[in-house]
Amino acid sequence: ITEAETLLTFKSSISNNTALSSWDIKNPPCKGNSANWVGVLCIQDSVWGLQLENMGFTGTLNVSSLTNLPNLRTISFMNNRFDGPIPEIKKIPALKSVFLSRNRLSGEIPADSFTGMVWLKKLYLSQNQFTGAIPASLVSLPKLMEARLDGNHFEGLIPVFKTQNLVTFNVSDNALLGPIPSGLNKMPITMFQGNKGLCGQPLGPCNSPTALLPSPNDSSIVNGVRNTSKHTARSILIILILCVVALVAILAVMFALRRRSSRPNSVESPQSNLEKKTGIKEDQSSHGGSSHHSSAGRKGEVPKLSFVRDDREKFELPDLLKASAEILGSGCFGASYKAAPTTGSAMVVKRFKKMNNVGREEFHEHMRRIGRLNHPNLLPLVAYYYRKEEKLLVTDFVHNGSLAVHLHGHQSLGQPSLDWPTRLKIVKGVTAGLAYLYKELPSLIAPHGHLKSSNVLLNESYEPLLSDYGLIPVINQESAQELMVAYKSPEYFQNGRVTKKTDVWGLGILILEILTGKFPANFLKEGQGDEEDLAMLVSSIVKEGRVEEVFDKEMEMEKNSIGEMVRLLKIGLSCCENLENRLELKEAVEKIEELKEKDDHDDDHSSIISDGEKKSSRGLSDDSTMS
Ligand SMILES: Nc1ncnc2c1ncn2[C@@H]1O[C@H](COP(=O)(O)OP(=O)(O)OP(=O)(O)O)[C@@H](O)[C@H]1O
C-alpha cells in the first residue's frame, strides 16, 4: 500500500473533508522535501507530518490507517470540529508531536493511552472537553517536554511525573484538586490557574482544606485509578471548606475597600494623556510574561511592557502614557496611536481587541516567537502588553506612512504619485518579507494572514516594511472572517478554509492594487459579496485587449518599461487564480525577483500586450508565450 493510498483512506474517514480536494492519487503526496498535497509535510519523498489545521473537519478522528506511514512523526488537527473520544495515537508509537487542541474531543482518556510512546515530546490537548483523570501513562514518557491539557474538564489530582524534561505542563482551567507535585513547583503560575481545588507552589500554600487530600505520590492516583466514593466525600468536604474560606476572604476585601474609600486623603491617580485620549487603561493586576517583569502587578507597582527584543532601549507604559499621543487611524481591531517615550524615538501603540484565541501563556510564547523574527522588510515587534480584555503591540513609528496612503491619498499629502521603479521595489520587498515569514513560521497556514496596503509601511527610501503579520493564531476564530484579510480569500468563501496559498492571493491582490491604483473591494466584504473583485476586474479589461488601460493613470508610464509592468500584472493575476492554478509562493518569489525596471531591448511589446487576449481563466497566458 502506497503512502498516497494510505492518506486517501485516512481522508475518506474524515467528515466534511472538502479542504483535502488537492489530495489526488494522480500526484504523489511528496516530491523530495516538498509536498504536492495540502497539509502534508514531506522528507525525502515520504510523509513525515500532517498539518491539517483549521479545515472545518467534523466527525470522529480515526488515525489507525496512518500506521502505514513509516516516517510519520508529527500530526496536527488543531482548530477543527472533531468530536468523540481521543484517537488511538499510541498505534503510531514513533510520533514525536501530537496537536489536537481546539476541537470538541470528549470523554475520559484511558489511563494507558500513551503507553509505549517513548519518542513523544509534545502533546497538545487544550480546549477540548476531556473529562476524568489525567491519564497515568503520561507520567512515564521519557521524552515528554510539553503537555498542554488546559481548557478541559480534567479532575482529580495531578500525578507525579517521572521525566526531568518537562518544561511546559499547562493544566489551567480544569477541575483539578489537591497539591501541585513538588517537581512542578517552578512552573509559571498561569499553568495552574482556573482550577478551584488546586493549591501549593506556585499557586500559594496548601492551607487546611487540601491537606486532607492524599499525597500525589499515592500509588492509586499515580496509576490513574480513582477511588470515586472516597473522592466524592472528600470533594464535598473541600468544597464546603473552600466556600467558607471564600466567604471570609470576600468579607475581608469588602471591609478593606470600604475603609480605603472612606479615607479622606485618598488620591485618585490622575488620568494620563494617552489614557484620556485613547481609553487605554493600565491594569494593576496584569503583567507581562518575561521574567524581569515578574514582580509587576503587585500592589503599588505599575504593569510593564514585555519587550521581545534585546537591541532596544527599554521604556515603560507610563512613560508612553505621559507622552502626547496622536491617533494614526482605526483599523478592524482598534486604533493605532503614535507616542514617544521621554527619551527615545516615536513608537506606535496598536490596540487589539478580539485577540483571545489563546491563553495568557500561549500568547506570551507567540509574541516571543514573533519578536525573534528579523528581516529588512518586516516591521519588528518591539514590545507588547497583555491584559485579558485587550492587548497592545508596540512597534517603531515609520515616518513615510503606509503604502495605502501613497497609493490612494498622495494628492491630499501633496506628494507626487509613486513611479514604476518605486512600485516595483515595493513589490520586491513585500515578496522578500513574505518569503521570510514562510520560512520562519512554517507551522502557520497563512504566515502573514493580513497582507494589505495599510499593513505595508514605507521607510525614508521607500523600502517596504510588513506589519501585523503572524497574528492568526491569537485572533478569536469567530471574528477572523470579519477582521483578517486571509479570511476574505475566495477559498474561504467557497470552502471555509485558509491554505498555504492564501497569502499568495493577498500578494496578488496587493500587486494589482499597486499597478492599478484601485482599492480592492475584497477587503471590505464580510460575507460572500457579488461585488466584482479586483482580480476579476483587471482580467476582464485585459481579456478585452485593453491592458494598457489597467495601469494607474497617476503612474508615469515609461514606454521602455511596459513589458516588465505587464509581466508583473500577469504574476499578480496568477497569484489570484483559484487554488489549483494559483502560483506557489516560491514560484511567485522567483518570477518577481527576475523582474527588471526596464524592458530588454529585444522584447516585442506588442506581442506581450496581445498575450492578454489569449485566454486563461484570468485572461493572460502562461510564461512560454511571454519570452
Ligand atoms: N508603525 C507605524 N508607523 C506608521 N504608521 C502606521 C504604523 N502602524 C500603523 N500605521 C498606520 O496607522 C493607520 C492605522 O493603522 P491600523 O494598523 O490601526 O489599521 P489598519 O492597518 O488600517 O487596519 P487593521 O487593523 O486591519 O490592520 C494606518 O494608516 C496604518 O498604515
The ligand as an SDF file (V2000), in Angstrom:
LIG
                    3D

 31 33  0  0  0  0  0  0  0  0999 V2000
    4.2490   51.6470   12.7960 N   0  0  0  0  0  0  0  0  0  0  0  0
    3.5610   52.5080   12.0620 C   0  0  0  0  0  0  0  0  0  0  0  0
    4.1440   53.6040   11.5520 N   0  0  0  0  0  0  0  0  0  0  0  0
    3.4360   54.4860   10.8040 C   0  0  0  0  0  0  0  0  0  0  0  0
    2.1280   54.3410   10.5040 N   0  0  0  0  0  0  0  0  0  0  0  0
    1.4910   53.2440   10.9850 C   0  0  0  0  0  0  0  0  0  0  0  0
    2.1630   52.2860   11.7870 C   0  0  0  0  0  0  0  0  0  0  0  0
    1.2930   51.3120   12.1160 N   0  0  0  0  0  0  0  0  0  0  0  0
    0.1190   51.6450   11.5570 C   0  0  0  0  0  0  0  0  0  0  0  0
    0.2280   52.8020   10.8790 N   0  0  0  0  0  0  0  0  0  0  0  0
   -0.8370   53.4690   10.1270 C   0  0  0  0  0  0  0  0  0  0  0  0
   -1.8700   53.8400   11.0130 O   0  0  0  0  0  0  0  0  0  0  0  0
   -3.1400   53.6420   10.4040 C   0  0  0  0  0  0  0  0  0  0  0  0
   -3.9940   52.7500   11.2820 C   0  0  0  0  0  0  0  0  0  0  0  0
   -3.3600   51.5010   11.3170 O   0  0  0  0  0  0  0  0  0  0  0  0
   -4.0260   50.1980   11.9020 P   0  0  0  0  0  0  0  0  0  0  0  0
   -2.9840   49.1390   11.8210 O   0  0  0  0  0  0  0  0  0  0  0  0
   -4.6140   50.5320   13.2260 O   0  0  0  0  0  0  0  0  0  0  0  0
   -5.2240   49.9090   10.9320 O   0  0  0  0  0  0  0  0  0  0  0  0
   -5.2910   49.2660    9.5130 P   0  0  0  0  0  0  0  0  0  0  0  0
   -3.9330   48.8000    9.0700 O   0  0  0  0  0  0  0  0  0  0  0  0
   -5.9550   50.2600    8.6350 O   0  0  0  0  0  0  0  0  0  0  0  0
   -6.2720   48.0590    9.7120 O   0  0  0  0  0  0  0  0  0  0  0  0
   -6.0750   46.6920   10.5500 P   0  0  0  0  0  0  0  0  0  0  0  0
   -6.4700   46.9780   11.9490 O   0  0  0  0  0  0  0  0  0  0  0  0
   -6.9490   45.7460    9.8580 O   0  0  0  0  0  0  0  0  0  0  0  0
   -4.6000   46.3260   10.4380 O   0  0  0  0  0  0  0  0  0  0  0  0
   -2.8920   53.0150    9.0330 C   0  0  0  0  0  0  0  0  0  0  0  0
   -2.9030   54.0050    8.0570 O   0  0  0  0  0  0  0  0  0  0  0  0
   -1.5030   52.4670    9.1540 C   0  0  0  0  0  0  0  0  0  0  0  0
   -0.8400   52.3930    7.9290 O   0  0  0  0  0  0  0  0  0  0  0  0
  1  2  1  0
  2  3  1  0
  2  7  2  0
  3  4  2  0
  4  5  1  0
  5  6  2  0
  6  7  1  0
  6 10  1  0
  7  8  1  0
  8  9  2  0
  9 10  1  0
 10 11  1  0
 11 12  1  0
 11 30  1  0
 12 13  1  0
 13 14  1  0
 13 28  1  0
 14 15  1  0
 15 16  1  0
 16 17  2  0
 16 18  1  0
 16 19  1  0
 19 20  1  0
 20 21  2  0
 20 22  1  0
 20 23  1  0
 23 24  1  0
 24 25  2  0
 24 26  1  0
 24 27  1  0
 28 29  1  0
 28 30  1  0
 30 31  1  0
M  END
$$$$
